Amino acid sequence: QPSDAGDYTCTATNVVGSVSATANVFVQGAPRVEVSPASQVVINTNPATFACFSYANPSPVVWWVFTDAQGNSTNVSNFTTVSSSIVVNSTLTISSVQYQDRGQYNCTASNVIGTVSSGATLTVHVKPVVTSISNSSEVNITQPFSLQCIATGFPRPALFWMKNGANVSGGPSIFSVNITTTQLANSVPQVGSALNFTSVQRNDTANYTCVAMNAILTTLNDSQTSQLVILELPDPPINTAISQYGSRWVFLTWKAGFDGNKPITSFNIYGRNLNTSSSFQL
């Protein structure tokens, strides 16, 4: 066993005296390997480090092999990603972990006696990001409309909508929320949501915010906001009154009603002859 290695001394003794001889014992064997930690969960862009401890005589050669989520294996000395900086020796360090770095990392030690491997698992959580939302829009009243939102993250984020800062819970437009998900190989999961209006109404004018949040990174959420403006005919003027008048003139006052979410460009004034009931425009 490796523990048997050391110096062994033989001593011979008689009445005249004693004499000794020492021999050194070297124990050769296959390496022993330990990787620490055995598993690790890291948020993307943070660093990750695995240490490989190998013991053997003769001294082993040590290398790392990465097996990705699709089962593809690569010698780490040749493994690079766009944004990761990897230091390879008995300790493997990824300075900025990305989603594609998730998988199994095996440390292998080899000498003339044998070859041994030990592995560790890296799980990468990705902060939710709302990557797109529909542009702010103006829509004619009673028309159907849909707001679209796309987000990425791992674990796959949940999407929900807010109207002027309050959760969307329904309304006279009978809007509904549709959720779709997609997963491309070695890409961060993508989630889409559509907020559908069957017939937009006046009170649907608001700021709509799409919020992405996942169950683990609850303090790391992301959002984007789009404004929806409903266009309609302006309301009639209110508080119309004749304050002064003469034989050939009249002073008419009024207050503009709701403008339909577009500036009122003009007011037309009409009169009616009480004797003939005919109308005329002033």
N, C-alpha and C positions, 0 to 999 in steps of 0.2 A: 504494500500500500504506500501511497505517497508519504504517509507519516513515518514509514520505516527508514526513510532517507536520513543519512547522518554519518558520523564517525564512529567506528567500532574498534575497540582496543582489546587485544588479547595479552594477558600477562602470565608469565611462567615464573614460578618461585621454587627455590630449594634452600638448603641450609646455607648456601654460599651467598645467595641474593636473589634478585628478580630481574626480569627483562620483559619489555613490552614492545608490541608492534601494533600500529594503527592502520586501519584501512577505511577508506571513504566509500560509502554506498550511495549511488545515484539511482533513483527509481524513475524509470521512464514510463509514460502512459499517455493515453488519449486525453485531450483537454476536458476540463469542466468549465461550463459557461453559465453565467447568470445575467439576465437583463433586468434593469430596474429603471422606472417602475414597469410592472407587467402590463399595465394598461393606463391610458391617459386620455382625458377629455380636454380639448383646448378650443377656445373661441378663435375664429379666423383672425389673422394678422398678429396673433400673439405667438411667442416662441414656444418650442417644445424640445425637450432633451431626453434622450435615452442613454443610459450608461451600460456598457458591456464589461463584465468582469470575467476574465479567463485565467485559468490556472493549468499549467502543464509543464512537463519536462520531456523533451526539448520544448523551448518556448514556441508557442503557436503563432501562426499568421492569422490575423483577425480581419474580417470584412463583413459588410452589411448588405442584405438583400431586401428590397422593398416589393411587396405584393399588393397591388391596388385593389379597389373594390370590385373590379371586373376579373380579378384573378391573374393579371399580367405581372410577371416578376422582372425586376431590373436590378442589376448591381448598383448600389447606391453611389459608388464612386463615379458612375456614369449618369446618375439621375439628376436632372435639373428641371425646375419649373420656372416660369417667367418671373415670379415674384419671391421665390424661396431661396435663401442662402443656406447651403448645407455644408457642415463641417464633418468630415469623416475621419475617425480614428477609433479608438475604443469607446469614445463617446460620440453619439450622433446628435447634432443640433440643427433644428430648422428655425431660423430666426424670425420668419414671418409665415406662419402656417396658412395654407390655402385649402379649399375644400378638396381638391384633387390629391392632397397629401394624405388623406385618410387611408387606412389599411393596416397591413401587418408588416412590421419591421423585424427581420431575423438577423441576429448576430451569429456568425459562424467562425469557429476557431478550428484550425487544422495544424497537425504536425505529422511526423513520419509514422506515428502510432495510430492516429485516427482523426476523424472529423466529427465535431458536435455542433449543434445549433440550438439556439433558444430565441423565442420571439416575444414581441410585445405589440399591443394593438393601440393605434392612434385613432380616436374619434374626433371629428372636427365639427363644431357647431358654428353656424354662420348667422350673423346678425340679420334680422329682417330688413329688407330695403324695398320701398315702393319705387319701382323703376319707371313706371309711367302711369298717367291718368289722363282721361279725356280733357281736351282743351276747354276753357271756359266758353259757354255757348249761350246764344239767344235763340229761343224757340217760340214759335207762335202757339198761343193757347189752344188747348184740346188736342195738340199733336202728340204722337208717341215719341219717346226719347229714351236713350240708354246712356248711362255713364259707365265707362270702362276703367278698370284698375288692374295693374299687374305688379306682383311683388315676388321677391325671391327670399330664400332663407332655409336653414336646416337647424332643428326639426322644421318641417313644412309649416309656415306661419298660417294663422287664421286671419281672415280679412273681415273688417266690419266698417260700416259707414256711419258718419255723423253728419247731422244737418244743423248748421250754425252752432256747433259744439255739443249737441245732444244726440244720443243714439237714435238712429232711424228706426221707427217702430211701425210705420204704416201711415196711410193718409188717403185723402179723397182720390188721388190718382191711382190707387191700388197698385203701388209699385212692389216689385218683387226683386229678390237678390239671387242671382245664379253664381255658383262657384265652379271653376274648372281647374284642373291641375295637370301639369306636364312634367316629365322627367326625362332629360336627355342624358346619355352616357357621360359620366364624369362631370356633369354640370350641376350647379346648385338647383334644387327643386324650385319650380316656378308655379305660382298660384295666380289665377285670374278671377275677378269678380265683376259682375255687371249689375248695376242698379237700374231696373227697368221701370219706366213710367208708361202706363197705357194711354193716359190722356192728361197732359200737364195742365195744372190749374194755377191761379194767381198766387196762392200761398206756397207753391213749389219754388218760387224765387228764393234762392238761398246759396250759401257756401256749403258745398258737400266735400267732406274729408274722408279719404280712404286710409284706414289705419291697419298696419300689419304688425302682428304680435305672435310669438310662439310660446308654447307652454313652459319652456325652460328658461329662455332669456326674457323673462317678463318685464324687466326694467329697460330692455333695449328694444324699443319699438320705433317704427318709422311711419311717416304719413305724408300725403300730398293733398292739396285742396284745389277744387275746381268750382267756378261760380256758374250757376244756372240762372238765367234771367228769362222770365216768361213775358212775351210781348202780346199786347191786346189793344183793342180800341180804347181811347180815353173815356173816362166817365164824364157825364154832362156837368157843366158848371153848377155850383151851388151858391146859395145866398144871393140869388139874382134880385136886384131891386132898382127901381127908378127913384133916385134921390132928388132930382130937380128936372123941370121941363118947362118948355115955352111953346109958343104957337107953332114953331117950326123946328124945334130942337128938343132933345131929351138927354139927360145925363144918366147913363146906365152903369151900374156896378155889379160885379160878380166875383166869385172866388173859384179858381180852377179846381176841378176834381182830380182824381187819380189820373196820372198821365199815361198809363199803360206801359210804363218803363221806357218810354221814349219822350224826348222833349216835345211839348205842344208847340207847333209852328205858327198857328193862327186860330182866331176865333171868328166865326161868321155870325152876324147879327141880322135877324129877320124881324120884320114888322107885319101886322095884319090890320087891314082896314075894317073897322067894326061895322060900317054901313054895308060894304059889299062883300065882306069875308075874304077878300083877296089878300094874298101875301106878297111881300116884296122884301128884297135884301137891301140893307143899309150899306 
